[in-house]
Amino acid sequence: MNALETVIIIPAYQPENKMIRLIQELQKTGFERILVVDDGSGPEYAEIFHEAEALGCMVVQYEINQGKGAAIKTALGEAAAKWGKEQGYITADADGQHLPKDILKVAQALVQKPDTLIMGVRDFGGEDVPTRSRFGNRITSVFFRLISGVACPDTQTGLRGIPAPLLELALSEEGERYEYEMNFLMDAVRKAPMDMVPIETVYEEKNRTSHFRPVADSIRVYGRFVRFLLASLAGAVVDCLLFALFTLFLMFAQTEKIFLATAMARVGSGIVNFLLNRRFSFRSRMPVGGEIFRYMILFLGQMLVSAGLVSLLAYLLPMLLAKVIVDTILFFLSFRIQKNWVFAADK
């Protein structure tokens, strides 16, 4: 496959003429397969999309805004139907952040490594980078490393080369808005290698045209982890309530009462945590039997590891500090194990 035969996908919401200039420059570079999604931009932007269509682009339109994730999934489906499923796909933003020369670099890398996810990564060390973009990307990069074990210096880049083997995942991935890109990245690195291509960092007018909402969309981006955190907090509350209840009503000596209350409360909170993570955090639709078995292994293993490591560290640190450190590490590890093994859809 020639790099210029890859499909360029441009999701667009209320774009400026920058998008038309980008399309023209891509065509001058030699790209012919360009698909643009009008994500409910409204009638006042119709002329821009008509111009894109007149330039020979395939244009897909939504009547109302569906979100970037929905636009990418729709575009991938339309592109696969029109040009086949075997070529690569490049996603690029409509706001001028991605230069044609860099889009070509990503396309060339995808042709050279047709089974690899290609990420066009930016350098956030420049003075022109907005503070919120620099800080936000560092936070998401650290977060991604913690929960996936894979290093990626630019998890928020919209310039990505999606290989054919990841098409089905990209089409079925959870999320309709900005969270889609993080969800896809977390799942994709389990299925395919990732390669990073340095690209130019472009922030025109301090990224004025970005539609990213720092608070609402950040919550969406971290959605799975936030749900997991809430489920864990709910489990902790249940654990405390059950412990208090059992110690109140169990008729045993003090030592036996505490042991039994602790064990019974932990079992009860574990059941609540399992149910919440299955339906709320990871939204699993897989058979429950195997998930219960895998969760029990993780549940027991996590208790034993926590007790063992806290006991060892207690010789070097205060016991409470040792427990906080160990349980924090195990919390992130538990998220990865539950996502990739306990509730994973592809066994």
HELIX and SHEET records of a PDB file:
HELIX    1   1 ALA A    3  GLU A    5  5                                   3    
HELIX    2   2 LYS A   18  THR A   29  1                                  12    
HELIX    3   3 PRO A   43  TYR A   45  5                                   3    
HELIX    4   4 ALA A   46  ALA A   54  1                                   9    
HELIX    5   5 LYS A   68  TRP A   83  1                                  16    
HELIX    6   6 PRO A  100  GLN A  112  1                                  13    
HELIX    7   7 THR A  131  SER A  148  1                                  18    
HELIX    8   8 ALA A  164  LEU A  166  5                                   3    
HELIX    9   9 LEU A  167  SER A  172  1                                   6    
HELIX   10  10 GLU A  179  LYS A  191  1                                  13    
HELIX   11  11 GLU A  204  ASN A  207  5                                   4    
HELIX   12  12 ALA A  216  VAL A  221  1                                   6    
HELIX   13  13 GLY A  223  PHE A  249  1                                  27    
HELIX   14  14 GLN A  254  LEU A  276  1                                  23    
HELIX   15  15 ASN A  277  SER A  281  3                                   5    
HELIX   16  16 VAL A  288  LEU A  313  1                                  26    
HELIX   17  17 MET A  319  ILE A  337  1                                  19    
HELIX   18  18 GLN A  338  VAL A  342  3                                   5    
SHEET    1   A 7 MET A  58  TYR A  62  0                                        
SHEET    2   A 7 ILE A  34  ASP A  39  1                                        
SHEET    3   A 7 VAL A   7  ALA A  12  1                                        
SHEET    4   A 7 TYR A  89  THR A  91  1                                        
SHEET    5   A 7 ARG A 160  ILE A 162 -1                                        
SHEET    6   A 7 LEU A 117  VAL A 121 -1                                        
SHEET    7   A 7 MET A 194  PRO A 198  1                                        
END                                                                             
